[in-house]
Amino acid sequence: MNAPGDKPPLLPSQMSAPTPQKALRRLFLTLFLRGRGARGLNQKNTPKSISDKLRLTLLFYGLFGCFTFSMIGQPVFALAVYLHSLTFAFLGMFVASSAGEILFNKEEADILLHRPIDPKTMLWSKIRVLVEISLWIAGAFNLAGFFVGLGSPDGSWRFPLAHALSTSLEALFCAGCVVLAYQLCLRWFGRERLDGLMTTTQVLVSVAVVASSQILPRVIFRHSNALSASESSWWIWLFPPAWFAGFDDALAGGSWSISWLLGAVAIVATGLILWLAFDKLAKNYEAGLQLLGETVSKPKRTRPRRRWMDRLVAMPPFNWWLRDPVSRASFLLTTAYLIRDRDVKLRIYPGIAPMLVVPFVFLFQKNNMGGFGIALSGGYLGMIPLLGLNILKYSQQWQAADIFRMAPVRGPAGICNGARRAVLCFLTLPMIIAATAIILLLYGINSQIFLLLPGFVALPVFAMVPGLLGRAIPLSSPIEEGKSAGRGLTMMLMMFISIGLSAIANWMWTLNWFWPFMLAETIVVIGAYTGMRLALARVQWESAE
Amino acid sequence: MISIEQLTKRFGAQVAVDSLSLQIPAGEIVGFLGPNGAGKSTTLKMLTGMIEPTSGSATICGFDLRRDPIEVKRHVGFVPESGAVFESLTGLEYLEMVAALYGIAPNAARARIEQFIAFFDLSFETLTDKLLGAYSKGMRRKVVITSALLHNPPVVFFDEPLDGLDANAAVGFKALIQTLAREGKTIVYSSHILDVVERVCHRVIIIDKGKLLLDGKPDELVASHNSGTLEKLFTQLTGGAELERRAEDFAKTFRP
């Protein structure tokens, strides 16, 4: 240790120091762009410039927004519904997935709560960052739309201005809604149930956002592209994107009386939500933030209770299915994380919940797309284990997975098998039951329900893919590694395979060759599955560098 | 400097801190001891404004914890047991962010950080180039200690500050807090390493189940209880006297 040098000054002066608001805004923006956890990141993966990552993200949204050019020649309302629906989906998903972590981060309590900042300043800094990034995303996605709107038959030069205003309102509305949802959870249910409720809230918000953004344009375009056709429909008032589209139409489009009303609803609803979230209920956030530092105690049980998971694995058929002790231990570990771990739940459930919306989307399609929709729903459901295992691979406690390597087991096969079975039991099976029930409700009992089968039959193969090279060891990698482009590409590839399979299945159905096709698929799946099991059993531990 | 009156914290039916009353003057190093779950960290979190007391009051440097929480926070430094940092910031970014929260101008902050870097034998390159997530536990602890002392607070709370520090850094740190106390700072030092507490602290407070058990100078307490060392006194008071015999019995179960 060296001498500390000159005597330090007394409590520092406030002169020319950045304000806490500015420091916090910078902090939360950096944390958002880099991610909160960097443990285990390779030096070469260390972000050199946060703006590079942001530019890439915005470029992606900008390119995606170029699909708006397919809307050239559409009336302002139709174009605005399309733009606002997708903007609503992107922003809603973004805010819903980020807000829990940004607003109520447990580790943050130990770092920031003893600093001289009041909770309201902290809330506003976080919201500012959320809205700021929302606006960048919205701006990038809507860039093409600004030009397309100028060429609308009933459009005017005012469209870019009106649409920029309505999009900003929409960003504020999305952020306000999510913050309000958390505050209401805190107010009504308290800190003790916040963790569980945050996950539920995110799942519900994700489903609501995807549903309203996917269903509304299809319902409207099914009848007509014009607002007048929907004027008498009561349901239009239930979809927030329609309010903001009405705003655009009122200022820069057909100016129907209903569009003025919809626009007014957009302004009033946004104002109300912001007032409730950031003024009326801000005290709940302050209280919630302080409670994060507290340990929640549960009342002691009078007698020890055997965990239901232990009872489950001791019962048939689980005791036979999980007779390998390594698989059983991995099954219990994975189940515990699926049920208890906030971080895993926040990533996994909002990720798979939108799959339940797929059947609804195709219900409103023209050209008798119902069959393909059912087949695609089956395909997506078949991919749930793939998605689930890919997400489960990452954890904040990834270093604890060293225990697998320390244990006297030759390779990761048993651990991967246990995790796969847990995902099949507690994630895939409930989703399959729920989705099948929804499809039966929407499409009625008809023979097309068999189109779900190709996806279901392919499920064991999809479930084996992540563990094939012994890499999908549950909870064994830092979360930051999960954001790599390679993982996204694998998912994209599997999704294309699933779409292809659904298209072929639907085609075979129309040719009346469905059952021979099913037989062929089953034979291929059995062969592939057996080969994959054998390959996995041979995998040995890689050196842990 | 620190005045606590009937401070209580309840989590539901469980009483974590039970009517704790204390006076700690300036320039004193107080060892704050207790077994796991005794209420030490809860007390420190209440005194740093992180959690709200259920009842009772506390003033730090004349500022009331309930009425002026921001002023209290401005006058205290805290090294939490968790040693949590924002892992995706570099050490320098983190310390500059903390400095900004206390209203320290960037130039003054940089000069102060450089003094800490020199004291803790950290390299400036590490602080600027590496994310905190890639630091060793000891380096991270040094950054956390720096962040607690950066604004030169008159009162500092340490919760297991030596956790992760190597022997040299620990020696330097102990000398640092003794010097800081001589210069008038109040230091509350919570730790399970009792021989360090015995050597460094002017006064020892032992709590258990949220209640104050003992308060006094370490040598006087040890003498009055005829316990020989602070560690023995601690185990006598907190029900650990039988531990050595139980450990021996348990070790016998490992025989093949």
Interface residues (C-beta under 8 A of the other chain):
Chain A: M1 N2 A3 P4 G5 D6 P8 P9 L10 L11 P12 S13 Q14 M15 S16 A17 P18 T19 P20 K22 A23 L24 R26 L27 T30 L31 R34 G35 R36 G37 A38 R39 G40 L41 Q43 T46 P47 E107 E108 A109 D110 I111 L112 L113 H114 R115 P116 I117 D118 Q290 L291 G293 E294 T295 V296 S297 K298 P299 E480
Chain B: F11 G12 A13 Q14 A16 T42 K45 T48 G49 M50 I51 E52 P69 I70 E71 K73 R74 H75 V76 F78 P80 S82 A84 V85 F86 E87 S88 L89 E93 M97 V98 A99 A100 L101 Y102 G103 I104 A105 P106 A108 R112 Q115 F116 A118 F119 F120 D121 K130 L131 L132 G133 A134 H151 N152 P153 N168 A169 V171 G172 L176
